[in-house]
Amino acid sequence: MYDMFGFFCDKTHMNNCLGLTKGHYNIYAENGRLKRISFNKAKSKNYKTIIPALVKAFDDIEIKIYTEEDEEK
C-alpha cells in the first residue's frame, strides 16, 4: 500500500518544500497533513538524507524505518 501526496526532485527542492530554506514555508505542515511516514530501506535509497530534514521540519512526526525486500527477486 502506498499513499503519496508529494515528492522531492532533489535536496534543494526538499529543503524548500519543508521550509528549511530561508523565504520558504513548510507546505506539508498545513493542517497537520504529515503526521507519520514509513521508509522501506530496501526501496528508498535517499532515506538517510530525507529523515534528518523531516526531523528539522516537524516538531511532532512519527518515522518508521523498516526493510522489506522485493518479493519478485
Buried (B, 14 or more C-beta within 10 A) or exposed (E): EEEEEEEBEEEEEBBBBBBBEEEEEBEBBEEEEBEEBEBBEEEBEEBEEBBEBBEEBBEEBEBEEEEEEEEEE
